[in-house]
Amino acid sequence: MPPKQPASRLGWFYGVGILVIILGVAGYTFRRYISPVIPALAPASGDIAKDIEHANEVSTDTSATAPVRELPLTMPDGVSLRVFAKGLSDPRDLDVDPNGHVMVSVPNKGTVVYLNEQTDGTAKPTTLVSGLNQPHGLAFSCEDDGVCLLFVAATDAVYRFDYDSVNVSATNKTKILDLPTGGRHITRSLFAHDNKLFISIGSSCDVCHESDERRGTIMVSEYDGTNARVYAKGLRNSVFIAHSPTTHQLWATDMGRDNLGDNIPPDEVNIVKDGGNYGWPNCYGNNIHDTAFDKNTYIRNPCMAPFETPAHIEFPAHSAPLGLAFFPKEWPEEYRDDLLVAFHGSWNRSVPDGYKLERVKLDAKGNVGEQDNFVTGWLNAKNQASGRPVDVLFRGKDLFVSDDKSGVVYRFTAP
């Protein structure tokens, strides 16, 4: 007969066993009943790349008996669409080198991929950098003599490579900056401007006071990683940054916290300035005090300017704005200098929102006008998602859009 186990040990084993059963049941329930009805979490509905390719093939057949297949996405008249690259798993950050070569980060593969353009206008994915820990942000910097640097932000560090834009190669990998790891937001994004490197680091939580001052900020450093400091704070998760051609300022998207209902807080675009405080975790949107989180009593509203900066643009809650870019001069005059934003789409809203590209009309001073749908169709009438747009990149008349749900990079072309 085996020796009798102490009661405390038996209790521990029983407790672990019960916990395993509970977690198993919860996991099964989530996979079986919850995940399939949340468009952000469910598998992609259909094969959007195949649907686009079939629609474009049929459109060349003008016979009366040709089947009619419409493109699965809706866009402005005259703008064309084709699949630029597919089979990319989770393509995220897009960038273009001085010779027009398009790159994309693929975090779950640990790679940066060169989208090698073919004669038919599509691209052959070719690995440029590999072996990184969830790489996301990309940035190029090139001197007048053609010497280039490629910066890549993994979740734990920023790396610099010597980059050959003629032969499309990255060599001499050098870690220039360590970054905080873990937590809720693991993407790290980059933007190179005025000989400085801007690094976006999301919060470790939904809403909290961070123990690491680097979290929930955009940092800035030299190109060798020295003199790193917080540039702007109070930014819960500013995943992408762009430079405005009219205001000559940095603009960044930012996603608001969860668990305040369907309609608050708004998601945002901020004009990011050195030393700016954009409110999180105590404030959101147009300097609204988050009293659900911040229970302190103040003589004055703690979210009032000049101590906190209100959002420049507000978007519907949970639409999840990510990539943003300004329309270039190669596009029709009506779009000139307007802002384009990719809405990744909600995962926790009773009626899903987002899953589209949104155009924000701006005047010559960057003041905000109307907001209009630019591309829709990733979310159908049954609230099923065929994709989730992530980043937007203009290259002349071409607009490239990454989609981490379908593993596709799209190519839209202006009329």
Helices and strands as residue ranges (DSSP letters): H 7-29, I 30-34, G 35-37, H 48-59, E 80-85, E 94-96, E 102-106, G 107-109, E 111-117, E 123-129, E 137-142, E 148-153, E 157-164, E 169-178, E 188-193, E 196-201, E 217-221, E 229-233, E 241-243, E 250-254, E 267-272, E 283-284, E 288-289, E 313-315, E 321-326, G 333-335, E 339-343, E 356-362, E 368-375, E 389-395, E 398-403, E 408-413
